[in-house]
């Protein structure tokens, strides 16, 4: 996926604390060890983050419906702005 979409940051497995530092992650330290809590980003075609979700526990991931609604909102907003600029 990273190669297909030209992403330059590691996703999922193998992300070190140093790599994640700029994203201000939450960490877990328990009997499972030291690990990053979920961070999710929706990125526009231009590379801008237009939505994000951070979790401070094992539950708290972006629902598929939320991601789809976010994308639909951006599409509708772009259409509306393009009509206003005509």
The first five atom37 places (N, CA, C, CB, O) and aatype in JSON, in Angstrom:
{
  "aatype": [20, 20, 20, 20, 20, 20, 20, 20, 20, 20, 20, 20, 20, 20, 20, 20, 20, 20, 20, 20, 20, 20, 20, 20, 20, 20, 20, 20, 20, 20, 20, 20, 20, 20, 20, 20, 20, 20, 20, 20, 20, 20, 20, 20, 20, 20, 20, 20, 20, 20, 20, 20, 20, 20, 20, 20, 20, 20, 20, 20, 20, 20, 20, 20, 20, 20, 20, 20, 20, 20, 20, 20, 20, 20, 20, 20, 20, 20, 20, 20, 20, 20, 20, 20, 20, 20],
  "atom_mask": [
    [1, 1, 1, 1, 1],
    [1, 1, 1, 1, 1],
    [1, 1, 1, 1, 1],
    [1, 1, 1, 1, 1],
    [1, 1, 1, 1, 1],
    [1, 1, 1, 1, 1],
    [1, 1, 1, 1, 1],
    [1, 1, 1, 1, 1],
    [1, 1, 1, 1, 1],
    [1, 1, 1, 1, 1],
    [1, 1, 1, 1, 1],
    [1, 1, 1, 1, 1],
    [1, 1, 1, 1, 1],
    [1, 1, 1, 1, 1],
    [1, 1, 1, 1, 1],
    [1, 1, 1, 1, 1],
    [1, 1, 1, 1, 1],
    [1, 1, 1, 1, 1],
    [1, 1, 1, 1, 1],
    [1, 1, 1, 1, 1],
    [1, 1, 1, 1, 1],
    [1, 1, 1, 1, 1],
    [1, 1, 1, 1, 1],
    [1, 1, 1, 1, 1],
    [1, 1, 1, 1, 1],
    [1, 1, 1, 1, 1],
    [1, 1, 1, 1, 1],
    [1, 1, 1, 1, 1],
    [1, 1, 1, 1, 1],
    [1, 1, 1, 1, 1],
    [1, 1, 1, 1, 1],
    [1, 1, 1, 1, 1],
    [1, 1, 1, 1, 1],
    [1, 1, 1, 1, 1],
    [1, 1, 1, 1, 1],
    [1, 1, 1, 1, 1],
    [1, 1, 1, 1, 1],
    [1, 1, 1, 1, 1],
    [1, 1, 1, 1, 1],
    [1, 1, 1, 1, 1],
    [1, 1, 1, 1, 1],
    [1, 1, 1, 1, 1],
    [1, 1, 1, 1, 1],
    [1, 1, 1, 1, 1],
    [1, 1, 1, 1, 1],
    [1, 1, 1, 1, 1],
    [1, 1, 1, 1, 1],
    [1, 1, 1, 1, 1],
    [1, 1, 1, 1, 1],
    [1, 1, 1, 1, 1],
    [1, 1, 1, 1, 1],
    [1, 1, 1, 1, 1],
    [1, 1, 1, 1, 1],
    [1, 1, 1, 1, 1],
    [1, 1, 1, 1, 1],
    [1, 1, 1, 1, 1],
    [1, 1, 1, 1, 1],
    [1, 1, 1, 1, 1],
    [1, 1, 1, 1, 1],
    [1, 1, 1, 1, 1],
    [1, 1, 1, 1, 1],
    [1, 1, 1, 1, 1],
    [1, 1, 1, 1, 1],
    [1, 1, 1, 1, 1],
    [1, 1, 1, 1, 1],
    [1, 1, 1, 1, 1],
    [1, 1, 1, 1, 1],
    [1, 1, 1, 1, 1],
    [1, 1, 1, 1, 1],
    [1, 1, 1, 1, 1],
    [1, 1, 1, 1, 1],
    [1, 1, 1, 1, 1],
    [1, 1, 1, 1, 1],
    [1, 1, 1, 1, 1],
    [1, 1, 1, 1, 1],
    [1, 1, 1, 1, 1],
    [1, 1, 1, 1, 1],
    [1, 1, 1, 1, 1],
    [1, 1, 1, 1, 1],
    [1, 1, 1, 1, 1],
    [1, 1, 1, 1, 1],
    [1, 1, 1, 1, 1],
    [1, 1, 1, 1, 1],
    [1, 1, 1, 1, 1],
    [1, 1, 1, 1, 1],
    [1, 1, 1, 1, 1]
  ],
  "atom_positions": [
    [[0.83, -1.18, 0.0], [0.0, 0.0, 0.0], [0.88, 1.25, 0.0], [-0.94, -0.01, 1.21], [0.6, 2.2, -0.73]],
    [[1.93, 1.26, 0.82], [2.81, 2.43, 0.87], [3.41, 2.71, -0.5], [3.92, 2.22, 1.91], [3.47, 3.87, -0.92]],
    [[3.84, 1.68, -1.2], [4.42, 1.87, -2.54], [3.35, 2.3, -3.54], [5.1, 0.58, -3.01], [3.59, 3.19, -4.36]],
    [[2.17, 1.67, -3.49], [1.1, 1.99, -4.43], [0.69, 3.46, -4.35], [-0.11, 1.11, -4.16], [0.4, 4.07, -5.38]],
    [[0.67, 4.02, -3.14], [0.2, 5.38, -2.95], [1.33, 6.39, -2.71], [-0.75, 5.42, -1.79], [1.07, 7.56, -2.43]],
    [[2.56, 5.94, -2.83], [3.69, 6.85, -2.69], [3.88, 7.4, -1.28], [3.53, 7.98, -3.63], [4.42, 8.49, -1.11]],
    [[3.45, 6.66, -0.27], [3.61, 7.12, 1.1], [5.08, 7.04, 1.48], [2.75, 6.29, 2.08], [5.78, 6.1, 1.1]],
    [[5.54, 8.01, 2.24], [6.94, 8.05, 2.61], [7.17, 7.71, 4.08], [7.51, 9.4, 2.31], [8.31, 7.65, 4.53]],
    [[6.09, 7.5, 4.83], [6.25, 7.13, 6.24], [5.91, 5.66, 6.4], [5.36, 8.0, 7.15], [5.05, 5.14, 5.7]],
    [[6.57, 4.98, 7.33], [6.23, 3.58, 7.58], [4.81, 3.46, 8.13], [7.24, 2.94, 8.55], [4.37, 4.32, 8.9]],
    [[4.13, 2.43, 7.75], [2.8, 2.19, 8.3], [2.81, 0.86, 9.03], [1.73, 2.19, 7.18], [3.38, -0.13, 8.58]],
    [[2.14, 0.86, 10.19], [1.98, -0.37, 10.94], [3.28, -0.9, 11.49], [1.35, -1.4, 10.08], [3.99, -0.21, 12.22]],
    [[3.58, -2.11, 11.16], [4.7, -2.85, 11.71], [6.03, -2.15, 11.48], [4.75, -4.23, 11.14], [6.31, -1.7, 10.37]],
    [[6.84, -2.06, 12.5], [8.19, -1.55, 12.35], [8.37, -0.08, 12.62], [8.65, -1.83, 11.0], [9.48, 0.44, 12.45]],
    [[7.34, 0.62, 13.05], [7.46, 2.05, 13.33], [8.1, 2.21, 14.71], [6.07, 2.76, 13.26], [7.56, 1.74, 15.71]],
    [[9.24, 2.88, 14.76], [9.94, 3.1, 16.03], [9.4, 4.34, 16.72], [11.46, 3.22, 15.8], [8.69, 5.14, 16.11]],
    [[9.75, 4.52, 17.98], [9.36, 5.73, 18.71], [9.89, 6.97, 18.0], [9.89, 5.68, 20.17], [9.18, 7.97, 17.9]],
    [[11.1, 6.91, 17.51], [11.7, 8.05, 16.84], [10.93, 8.4, 15.55], [13.18, 7.76, 16.51], [10.73, 9.58, 15.25]],
    [[10.52, 7.39, 14.81], [9.76, 7.63, 13.58], [8.4, 8.25, 13.87], [9.59, 6.33, 12.8], [7.93, 9.1, 13.12]],
    [[7.77, 7.83, 14.95], [6.42, 8.29, 15.28], [6.4, 9.6, 16.05], [5.7, 7.23, 16.07], [5.33, 10.19, 16.21]],
    [[7.53, 10.05, 16.54], [7.59, 11.21, 17.43], [6.85, 12.42, 16.87], [9.03, 11.58, 17.7], [6.11, 13.07, 17.61]],
    [[7.02, 12.74, 15.61], [6.4, 13.91, 15.0], [4.89, 13.84, 14.9], [6.96, 14.12, 13.64], [4.23, 14.85, 14.66]],
    [[4.34, 12.66, 15.08], [2.89, 12.48, 15.01], [2.24, 12.52, 16.39], [2.56, 11.16, 14.33], [1.03, 12.39, 16.51]],
    [[3.06, 12.71, 17.43], [2.61, 12.82, 18.82], [1.73, 11.64, 19.24], [1.85, 14.12, 19.01], [0.58, 11.84, 19.65]],
    [[2.25, 10.42, 19.14], [1.44, 9.24, 19.44], [1.23, 9.0, 20.93], [2.08, 8.02, 18.83], [1.94, 9.54, 21.78]],
    [[0.24, 8.2, 21.21], [0.05, 7.65, 22.55], [0.8, 6.32, 22.58], [-1.48, 7.47, 22.92], [0.84, 5.62, 21.57]],
    [[1.37, 5.98, 23.71], [2.1, 4.73, 23.85], [1.42, 3.82, 24.86], [3.56, 4.99, 24.26], [0.78, 4.3, 25.8]],
    [[1.57, 2.54, 24.67], [1.14, 1.56, 25.64], [2.36, 0.9, 26.25], [0.2, 0.5, 25.0], [3.29, 0.52, 25.54]],
    [[2.37, 0.77, 27.53], [3.42, 0.05, 28.26], [2.72, -0.85, 29.26], [4.44, 1.05, 28.98], [2.25, -0.4, 30.31]],
    [[2.66, -2.12, 28.94], [2.0, -3.05, 29.85], [2.59, -4.44, 29.66], [0.46, -3.06, 29.6], [3.71, -4.58, 29.17]],
    [[1.85, -5.46, 30.05], [2.39, -6.82, 29.94], [2.62, -7.26, 28.49], [1.47, -7.79, 30.62], [3.25, -8.29, 28.26]],
    [[2.1, -6.49, 27.52], [2.36, -6.77, 26.1], [3.62, -6.09, 25.61], [1.17, -6.33, 25.25], [4.06, -6.33, 24.49]],
    [[4.21, -5.23, 26.45], [5.42, -4.52, 26.07], [5.15, -3.05, 25.8], [6.04, -5.16, 24.85], [4.14, -2.51, 26.25]],
    [[6.04, -2.42, 25.07], [5.93, -1.0, 24.7], [5.44, -0.96, 23.25], [7.32, -0.23, 24.87], [6.04, -1.59, 22.38]],
    [[4.38, -0.22, 22.99], [3.81, -0.19, 21.65], [3.05, 1.11, 21.43], [2.87, -1.4, 21.42], [2.65, 1.79, 22.38]],
    [[2.85, 1.46, 20.16], [2.08, 2.65, 19.79], [0.61, 2.31, 19.77], [2.53, 3.2, 18.41], [0.2, 1.25, 19.3]],
    [[-0.18, 3.23, 20.28], [-1.63, 3.11, 20.14], [-2.0, 3.56, 18.73], [-2.39, 3.96, 21.24], [-1.2, 4.22, 18.06]],
    [[-3.2, 3.22, 18.26], [-3.58, 3.54, 16.88], [-3.56, 5.03, 16.57], [-4.95, 3.0, 16.6], [-3.97, 5.87, 17.38]],
    [[-3.08, 5.33, 15.37], [-3.15, 6.67, 14.78], [-3.62, 6.47, 13.35], [-1.74, 7.44, 14.85], [-3.06, 5.67, 12.6]],
    [[-4.64, 7.19, 12.98], [-5.16, 7.04, 11.62], [-5.29, 8.42, 10.99], [-6.53, 6.31, 11.62], [-5.64, 9.39, 11.66]],
    [[-4.99, 8.49, 9.7], [-5.03, 9.76, 9.0], [-5.75, 9.56, 7.67], [-3.61, 10.33, 8.77], [-5.54, 8.56, 6.99]],
    [[-6.61, 10.53, 7.3], [-7.17, 10.59, 5.96], [-6.43, 11.71, 5.25], [-8.74, 10.82, 5.97], [-6.39, 12.85, 5.73]],
    [[-5.84, 11.39, 4.12], [-4.98, 12.33, 3.41], [-5.59, 12.67, 2.06], [-3.55, 11.75, 3.24], [-5.98, 11.78, 1.3]],
    [[-5.67, 13.96, 1.76], [-6.25, 14.4, 0.49], [-5.32, 14.07, -0.67], [-6.54, 15.91, 0.52], [-4.17, 13.66, -0.47]],
    [[-5.82, 14.26, -1.87], [-5.0, 14.01, -3.06], [-3.76, 14.88, -3.07], [-5.81, 14.26, -4.32], [-2.72, 14.48, -3.6]],
    [[-3.86, 16.07, -2.5], [-2.72, 16.98, -2.47], [-1.74, 16.7, -1.34], [-3.21, 18.38, -2.35], [-0.73, 17.4, -1.21]],
    [[-2.03, 15.68, -0.52], [-1.12, 15.3, 0.55], [-1.41, 15.96, 1.89], [0.26, 15.63, 0.15], [-0.61, 15.84, 2.82]],
    [[-2.53, 16.66, 2.01], [-2.91, 17.31, 3.25], [-3.72, 16.36, 4.12], [-3.7, 18.59, 2.98], [-4.62, 15.69, 3.63]],
    [[-3.4, 16.31, 5.4], [-4.2, 15.52, 6.33], [-5.5, 16.28, 6.57], [-3.43, 15.25, 7.68], [-5.47, 17.41, 7.06]],
    [[-6.64, 15.68, 6.23], [-7.9, 16.36, 6.46], [-8.71, 15.73, 7.59], [-8.72, 16.38, 5.19], [-9.76, 16.25, 7.96]],
    [[-8.26, 14.63, 8.11], [-8.9, 14.03, 9.29], [-7.89, 13.11, 9.95], [-10.22, 13.25, 8.91], [-7.06, 12.49, 9.29]],
    [[-7.98, 13.03, 11.27], [-7.1, 12.12, 11.99], [-7.82, 11.58, 13.2], [-5.79, 12.82, 12.4], [-8.8, 12.16, 13.66]],
    [[-7.33, 10.48, 13.71], [-7.91, 9.85, 14.89], [-6.77, 9.23, 15.68], [-8.99, 8.79, 14.51], [-5.99, 8.45, 15.15]],
    [[-6.7, 9.6, 16.93], [-5.71, 9.03, 17.85], [-6.46, 8.25, 18.92], [-4.8, 10.14, 18.48], [-7.54, 8.67, 19.34]],
    [[-5.92, 7.16, 19.35], [-6.53, 6.39, 20.43], [-5.56, 6.31, 21.6], [-6.92, 4.97, 19.95], [-4.34, 6.31, 21.42]],
    [[-6.12, 6.25, 22.79], [-5.29, 6.11, 23.99], [-5.5, 4.74, 24.62], [-5.6, 7.22, 25.01], [-5.16, 4.52, 25.78]],
    [[-6.06, 3.84, 23.87], [-6.3, 2.49, 24.34], [-6.52, 1.56, 23.17], [-7.5, 2.45, 25.28], [-6.46, 1.99, 22.02]],
    [[-6.76, 0.3, 23.44], [-6.87, -0.68, 22.36], [-8.13, -0.53, 21.5], [-6.83, -2.05, 22.94], [-8.21, -1.12, 20.42]],
    [[-9.1, 0.24, 21.98], [-10.31, 0.47, 21.19], [-10.33, 1.93, 20.8], [-11.61, 0.08, 21.99], [-9.93, 2.79, 21.59]],
    [[-10.78, 2.24, 19.62], [-10.85, 3.62, 19.18], [-10.3, 3.79, 17.79], [-10.11, 4.52, 20.13], [-9.42, 4.62, 17.55]],
    [[-10.8, 3.01, 16.89], [-10.36, 3.14, 15.51], [-11.46, 3.81, 14.7], [-10.0, 1.77, 14.91], [-12.64, 3.7, 15.01]],
    [[-11.04, 4.51, 13.64], [-11.99, 5.18, 12.78], [-12.88, 4.14, 12.1], [-11.26, 6.05, 11.73], [-12.39, 3.18, 11.5]],
    [[-14.17, 4.34, 12.2], [-15.1, 3.43, 11.54], [-15.07, 3.68, 10.03], [-16.55, 3.62, 12.1], [-14.84, 4.8, 9.59]],
    [[-15.29, 2.65, 9.27], [-15.3, 2.76, 7.81], [-16.29, 3.84, 7.38], [-15.66, 1.42, 7.16], [-16.0, 4.63, 6.48]],
    [[-17.46, 3.86, 8.02], [-18.49, 4.84, 7.66], [-17.99, 6.27, 7.88], [-19.77, 4.6, 8.48], [-18.3, 7.16, 7.1]],
    [[-17.22, 6.47, 8.95], [-16.67, 7.81, 9.21], [-15.71, 8.23, 8.11], [-15.96, 7.85, 10.57], [-15.74, 9.37, 7.65]],
    [[-14.85, 7.32, 7.7], [-13.9, 7.62, 6.63], [-14.63, 7.93, 5.33], [-12.93, 6.44, 6.42], [-14.3, 8.89, 4.63]],
    [[-15.63, 7.12, 5.0], [-16.41, 7.34, 3.77], [-17.13, 8.68, 3.83], [-17.43, 6.2, 3.55], [-17.12, 9.43, 2.86]],
    [[-17.75, 9.0, 4.97], [-18.44, 10.29, 5.12], [-17.47, 11.45, 4.98], [-19.15, 10.36, 6.47], [-17.82, 12.48, 4.4]],
    [[-16.26, 11.3, 5.52], [-15.26, 12.36, 5.38], [-14.88, 12.59, 3.93], [-14.03, 12.01, 6.18], [-14.76, 13.73, 3.5]],
    [[-14.69, 11.52, 3.19], [-14.34, 11.64, 1.77], [-15.51, 12.25, 0.99], [-13.96, 10.25, 1.17], [-15.3, 13.14, 0.16]],
    [[-16.74, 11.79, 1.26], [-17.91, 12.36, 0.58], [-18.06, 13.85, 0.87], [-19.19, 11.61, 1.0], [-18.38, 14.63, -0.02]],
    [[-17.82, 14.23, 2.11], [-17.9, 15.64, 2.48], [-16.91, 16.46, 1.66], [-17.65, 15.83, 3.99], [-17.26, 17.52, 1.13]],
    [[-15.67, 15.97, 1.56], [-14.65, 16.7, 0.8], [-15.03, 16.82, -0.68], [-13.29, 16.0, 0.95], [-14.82, 17.86, -1.29]],
    [[-15.58, 15.75, -1.24], [-16.0, 15.79, -2.65], [-17.11, 16.81, -2.83], [-16.47, 14.39, -3.14], [-17.05, 17.65, -3.73]],
    [[-18.13, 16.75, -1.98], [-19.25, 17.68, -2.09], [-18.81, 19.12, -1.88], [-20.34, 17.32, -1.08], [-19.3, 20.03, -2.54]],
    [[-17.88, 19.33, -0.95], [-17.36, 20.68, -0.7], [-16.62, 21.21, -1.92], [-16.43, 20.67, 0.53], [-16.77, 22.37, -2.3]],
    [[-15.82, 20.36, -2.54], [-15.09, 20.77, -3.73], [-16.06, 21.13, -4.85], [-14.14, 19.65, -4.19], [-15.84, 22.12, -5.55]],
    [[-17.12, 20.34, -5.03], [-18.13, 20.62, -6.07], [-18.82, 21.95, -5.78], [-19.18, 19.47, -6.15], [-19.0, 22.77, -6.68]],
    [[-19.22, 22.18, -4.52], [-19.9, 23.4, -4.14], [-19.0, 24.62, -4.38], [-20.33, 23.32, -2.67], [-19.45, 25.63, -4.92]],
    [[-17.74, 24.53, -3.98], [-16.82, 25.65, -4.16], [-16.57, 25.93, -5.64], [-15.5, 25.38, -3.45], [-16.43, 27.08, -6.04]],
    [[-16.51, 24.88, -6.44], [-16.28, 25.07, -7.87], [-17.48, 25.77, -8.51], [-16.02, 23.71, -8.56], [-17.3, 26.58, -9.42]],
    [[-18.7, 25.47, -8.06], [-19.9, 26.14, -8.58], [-19.92, 27.6, -8.16], [-21.17, 25.44, -8.09], [-20.34, 28.46, -8.94]],
    [[-19.48, 27.9, -6.95], [-19.47, 29.27, -6.45], [-18.46, 30.13, -7.21], [-19.16, 29.29, -4.97], [-18.67, 31.34, -7.37]],
    [[-17.4, 29.53, -7.67], [-16.34, 30.28, -8.34], [-16.61, 30.49, -9.83], [-15.03, 29.56, -8.17], [-15.78, 31.09, -10.53]],
    [[-17.74, 30.02, -10.34], [-18.07, 30.19, -11.76], [-18.8, 31.48, -11.98], [-18.9, 29.03, -12.28], [-19.16, 31.8, -13.11]]
  ]
}
